[in-house]
Amino acid sequence: MIRPKFFILTFVSIFLSISIIAQKVTVHVFTEHKMAPVKSDTIYYDFNRKLTWKDFQGTAPPNVPWGAITASGFSFDSELKEDGNNIEITVGVYIFFLKHDSWKKARINSAYQLEHEQHHFDITRLYAQQLVEEIKKAHFTINNYKKLLNSIFDKVYDEDSAMQYQYDNETNHSMNVEKQKEWNQKISDEIEKLKTEQ
């Protein structure tokens, strides 16, 4: 009695393995170009739309040493469709700036300081592209796609946060003029390169 049962379980296991292996997974990942309503609190990243000081609509907290804060981030929409052995995963990555979470102090008004804040948003855009590239390289299945997608997002989010910190640390929040010039060039070059690839 034990042997036939074992045989059946083995057969079912082999059948399931063959079924999973036979599934074809296609991944479509892209950068979404969302458009926000005119009075929206959100600005979606656009190569041709630079930040202005009017976009910084939040209130500076008391007793903070910084002159301004850029609240930007990236996220994604995803969808899985299954048709027999064909699985199609679609992921749209988008980049945003939140007006009421971004603020500046009254004395902060220069184009130099605004460029520093713009580059925070630009770094966010660069890491959103990194997210796209990481998703392209991933090996998704119907069983792992949600967990793997979130894991990739968390990894790239942490990398973005580390770069934002490094940028502020090395430029001393724009007060180190020479380092700010170096970062301006570095980030501008990367953004220009990304523009030509889109």
Stockholm file with secondary structure:
# STOCKHOLM 1.0

chainA/1-198         MIRPKFFILTFVSIFLSISIIAQKVTVHVFTEHKMAPVKSDTIYYDFNRKLTWKDFQGTAPPNVPWGAITASGFSFDSELKEDGNNIEITVGVYIFFLKHDSWKKARINSAYQLEHEQHHFDITRLYAQQLVEEIKKAHFTINNYKKLLNSIFDKVYDEDSAMQYQYDNETNHSMNVEKQKEWNQKISDEIEKLKTEQ
#=GR chainA/1-198 SS CHHHHHHHHHHHHHHHHHHHHHCEEEEEEEECCCCCCTTCSEEECBTTBCCCGGGCCSCCCTTCCCSEECCEEEEEEEEEEEETTEEEEEEEEEEEEEGGGCEECTTCCCHHHHHHHHHHHHHHHHHHHHHHHHHHHCCCCTTTHHHHHHHHHHHHHHHHHHHHHHHHHHHTTTTCHHHHHHHHHHHHHHHHHHHHHC
#=GC SS_cons         CHHHHHHHHHHHHHHHHHHHHHCEEEEEEEECCCCCCTTCSEEECBTTBCCCGGGCCSCCCTTCCCSEECCEEEEEEEEEEEETTEEEEEEEEEEEEEGGGCEECTTCCCHHHHHHHHHHHHHHHHHHHHHHHHHHHCCCCTTTHHHHHHHHHHHHHHHHHHHHHHHHHHHTTTTCHHHHHHHHHHHHHHHHHHHHHC
//
